Amino acid sequence: MNGFPDIDTDLLLALDALLAEQNITHAASRLGISQPAMSARLTRLRSLFGERLFVPSPHGRGVLPTPRAEALRPLVSQVLQTMTAMLAPETFDPTSSNRTFVIALHENPALMLGADLLNQMTRAAPHARLRFALPEKDRLAGELENGDIDIYIGLSASAHESWIGRRLFEDTFATAQRKQHPRGREALDVDAFCALPHLIVSSEGDAFTGFVDRALAGTGRRRSVVMSTQSYAMAPPIVAETDLLCTLPRRMLQRFGETLDFFEPPLPLPTISVSVYWHPRNNDDPASQWLRSQIFLAAGVAD
């Protein structure tokens, strides 16, 4: 025999109905077809299996299943249940899920979104877990493709052209200093800004030169950078305990309002656009859709 025999869903349903009803008329009514159509399917079943599966009942108008038909009863039920399960739409129930969701993102968006996202998810999915992973440029595409990473949150420059993305938020920069800073709380002009000591967050290139310094250099000025760190998380507590200034994304700094004061930088700086990206294979996945909705809620944007 080559491949599967010529049996289709209609025949399986007919066999199941006849086994349940043991009456051709009632089985036809159960399937919403005519009695001649059911008789035709019964003829096809006999041809397919090479023997009669039902015989007329001697005590009424119904039919009786043969031993072969009785042996097929649990198999037919199992096949139909499997087909129903295969064709049923996939669902995701956050209230019972114990899935671990993995998001690749750097420190800055993690500080901006981490607490709000976890609190949002905990309310909706108390048994789910959340893992933040630092994105590795050479591996990120493969990890999204094979499902090791569910979502990437970051700058568009790091995104692959095949990914699906949506802007999460735009942010501006603010300059922070500690509460009770000896300089006072008056607005900063560019001269005062350059004269005061600064902390810089830099993870690549010259550790003591960043985008603020390049913007200043365009006007022929230079600030005093006396400390550098690779960690965004380190910057606010260091600034809170020193006389250093630090210019960082406003959305992140606002989480440290109890210990820091904020000011407009005295020079024009670019805005930051942070987006969420996912692989096309997960676009219609209910669990991925739910995770994205939680991220949008945490970021304060409409789903």
C-alpha positions in Angstrom: 0.0 0.0 0.0 1.4 3.4 -1.0 0.6 6.1 1.6 -2.7 6.2 3.4 -5.9 4.6 2.2 -8.5 6.9 0.6 -10.3 7.8 3.8 -11.4 11.4 4.5 -13.0 13.2 7.4 -16.5 12.7 6.0 -16.0 8.9 6.2 -14.6 9.1 9.7 -17.6 11.2 10.8 -20.0 8.8 9.1 -18.4 5.8 10.8 -18.5 7.6 14.2 -22.2 8.6 13.7 -23.2 5.1 12.7 -21.4 3.5 15.7 -23.2 6.0 18.0 -26.7 5.8 16.4 -26.8 2.3 14.9 -29.4 3.7 12.5 -28.7 5.1 9.1 -31.5 7.7 9.2 -30.5 9.0 12.7 -26.8 9.0 11.7 -27.6 11.1 8.6 -29.6 13.5 10.8 -26.8 13.8 13.2 -24.4 14.9 10.5 -27.0 17.1 8.7 -26.9 15.1 5.5 -29.6 13.1 3.6 -30.1 9.4 4.1 -29.0 8.5 0.5 -25.7 10.5 1.2 -25.2 8.4 4.4 -25.9 5.2 2.5 -23.3 6.2 -0.1 -20.7 6.8 2.7 -21.6 3.4 4.2 -20.9 1.8 0.7 -17.5 3.6 0.5 -16.6 2.4 4.0 -17.4 -1.2 3.0 -15.2 -0.8 -0.1 -12.4 0.8 1.9 -12.3 -1.8 4.6 -13.1 -4.8 2.3 -15.9 -6.0 4.5 -19.3 -5.0 5.9 -19.0 -2.9 9.0 -22.7 -2.9 9.7 -25.5 -5.4 9.2 -29.3 -4.9 9.3 -30.8 -5.5 12.8 -33.2 -8.4 12.8 -35.3 -6.7 15.4 -35.8 -3.3 13.9 -34.9 -0.7 11.3 -31.4 0.0 12.6 -28.0 -1.6 11.9 -25.6 -3.5 14.1 -21.8 -3.0 14.0 -19.7 -6.0 13.2 -16.9 -7.1 15.5 -14.5 -5.2 13.1 -16.6 -2.0 13.5 -16.6 -2.4 17.3 -12.8 -2.7 17.2 -12.6 0.5 15.3 -14.8 2.4 17.7 -12.0 3.6 20.1 -9.7 4.3 17.2 -12.2 6.4 15.3 -12.9 8.4 18.5 -9.2 9.0 19.1 -8.6 10.1 15.5 -11.4 12.6 15.6 -10.4 14.0 19.0 -6.8 14.4 17.7 -8.0 16.1 14.5 -10.2 18.4 16.6 -7.2 19.3 18.9 -5.0 19.9 15.8 -7.5 22.3 14.3 -8.5 24.1 17.5 -7.0 27.7 17.8 -4.0 27.9 20.1 -4.7 29.7 23.4 -2.7 31.1 26.2 -4.0 31.3 29.8 -1.7 33.7 31.8 -3.4 32.8 35.1 -2.2 29.2 35.0 1.0 29.5 32.9 4.4 28.8 34.5 6.3 29.8 31.4 9.6 31.7 31.7 9.7 34.7 29.3 13.1 35.9 28.2 13.7 39.5 27.0 17.0 40.7 25.6 17.7 44.3 26.6 20.5 46.5 27.9 20.6 48.1 31.3 19.0 51.4 30.3 15.7 50.0 29.1 15.8 47.4 31.8 15.9 50.1 34.5 13.1 52.0 32.7 10.8 49.1 32.3 11.9 46.3 34.6 9.9 47.0 37.8 6.7 48.1 36.0 6.8 45.1 33.7 7.3 42.6 36.5 4.6 44.1 38.6 2.2 44.1 35.6 3.0 40.5 34.8 2.8 39.3 38.4 -0.8 40.6 38.6 -1.8 38.9 35.4 0.3 35.8 35.5 1.3 34.9 39.1 3.1 31.7 38.1 5.1 33.0 35.1 8.7 34.1 35.4 10.7 36.8 33.7 14.3 36.8 32.7 16.3 39.7 31.4 19.3 38.8 29.2 22.0 41.1 27.9 21.8 41.0 24.1 24.8 39.6 22.3 25.0 41.1 18.9 26.4 38.1 17.1 23.9 35.7 18.7 20.7 37.7 19.1 19.3 36.9 15.6 19.7 33.2 16.1 18.3 33.3 19.6 15.2 35.1 18.5 14.8 32.6 15.6 15.1 29.5 17.7 13.0 30.8 20.6 15.7 31.2 23.2 14.8 34.9 23.3 11.2 36.0 23.1 11.6 39.7 22.7 14.3 42.2 22.0 13.9 45.8 23.4 16.4 48.4 22.2 17.5 50.7 19.5 16.6 50.2 15.9 20.2 50.2 14.9 20.6 46.8 16.5 17.5 45.3 14.9 17.5 42.8 12.0 15.5 43.9 9.0 13.4 40.8 9.0 12.1 41.3 12.6 8.8 42.8 13.3 9.1 45.9 15.5 7.1 48.6 17.1 8.2 51.8 18.8 7.8 51.6 22.5 8.7 55.2 23.5 10.8 58.2 22.8 12.9 59.7 25.5 15.0 62.8 26.1 18.1 63.5 28.2 18.3 65.2 31.6 21.2 66.3 33.7 21.1 65.0 37.3 22.8 66.1 40.5 22.4 65.1 44.1 19.9 66.7 46.5 21.4 69.6 48.4 24.2 70.0 45.8 26.5 72.9 46.8 25.9 74.7 43.5 22.2 75.2 44.3 19.2 74.4 42.0 19.4 77.2 39.5 19.3 76.4 35.8 22.6 75.3 34.3 24.2 77.4 31.6 26.8 75.9 29.3 29.7 77.5 31.2 28.6 76.2 34.5 27.9 72.8 33.0 31.4 72.5 31.5 33.1 73.7 34.7 31.4 71.2 37.1 32.7 67.6 37.4 30.8 64.9 35.5 30.2 61.2 35.6 29.8 59.4 32.2 28.3 56.0 31.4 30.4 54.6 28.6 30.6 50.9 27.5 32.7 51.3 24.3 35.3 53.6 22.7 36.9 56.3 24.8 35.7 55.8 28.4 35.8 59.5 29.1 34.1 60.8 25.9 30.5 60.3 25.0 27.7 61.9 22.9 27.5 64.9 25.2 31.2 65.6 24.7 30.9 65.3 21.0 28.0 67.8 21.0 30.1 70.2 23.1 33.1 69.8 20.8 30.9 71.0 17.9 30.6 74.3 19.8 34.3 74.4 20.7 33.7 73.5 24.3 34.8 70.8 26.7 33.4 69.6 30.0 35.2 68.1 33.0 34.6 64.3 33.0 36.3 62.9 36.2 34.7 59.4 36.4 33.4 56.8 34.0 31.4 53.6 34.5 30.0 51.0 32.2 26.9 50.5 34.3 23.8 52.7 34.0 22.6 51.2 37.4 25.7 52.5 39.1 25.4 56.1 38.0 22.4 57.4 40.0 23.7 56.1 43.4 27.1 57.5 42.7 25.7 60.9 41.7 23.5 60.9 44.8 26.6 60.6 47.1 29.0 63.0 45.2 29.1 66.4 43.6 29.2 64.8 40.1 26.7 65.6 37.4 25.5 63.0 35.0 23.4 63.3 31.8 21.2 60.3 31.2 17.8 59.4 29.7 15.1 61.2 31.6 12.8 58.2 31.9 15.4 56.3 33.8 16.5 59.2 36.0 12.9 59.9 37.1 13.0 56.7 39.1 15.6 58.2 41.4 13.7 61.4 42.1 14.0 61.0 45.9 17.8 61.4 45.8 18.4 63.4 42.6 17.4 66.8 41.1 17.1 67.1 37.3 17.8 69.9 34.9 17.6 70.5 31.2 21.0 70.1 29.6 22.3 73.5 28.3 22.8 72.2 24.8 20.7 70.4 22.2 20.9 66.6 22.5 19.2 63.9 20.4 16.2 62.0 21.5 16.2 58.2 22.2 13.8 55.9 20.4 13.3 52.5 22.1 11.4 49.8 20.2 10.3 46.2 20.9 11.2 43.6 18.3 10.1 40.0 17.8 10.7 37.3 15.2 7.9 36.8 12.5 7.5 33.2 13.6 6.1 34.4 16.9 3.8 37.1 15.5 0.6 35.1 15.9 1.6 33.1 18.9 -0.8 33.8 21.8 1.9 33.7 24.5 4.1 36.1 22.5 1.1 38.4 21.9 0.3 38.5 25.6 3.9 39.3 26.5 4.0 42.2 24.0 0.7 43.5 25.5 2.3 43.4 29.0 5.4 45.3 27.7 3.1 48.0 26.1 1.2 48.4 29.3 4.4 48.7 31.4 5.7 51.3 28.9 2.4 53.2 29.1 1.5 52.9 25.4 -1.7 51.6 23.8 -1.6 47.9 22.7 
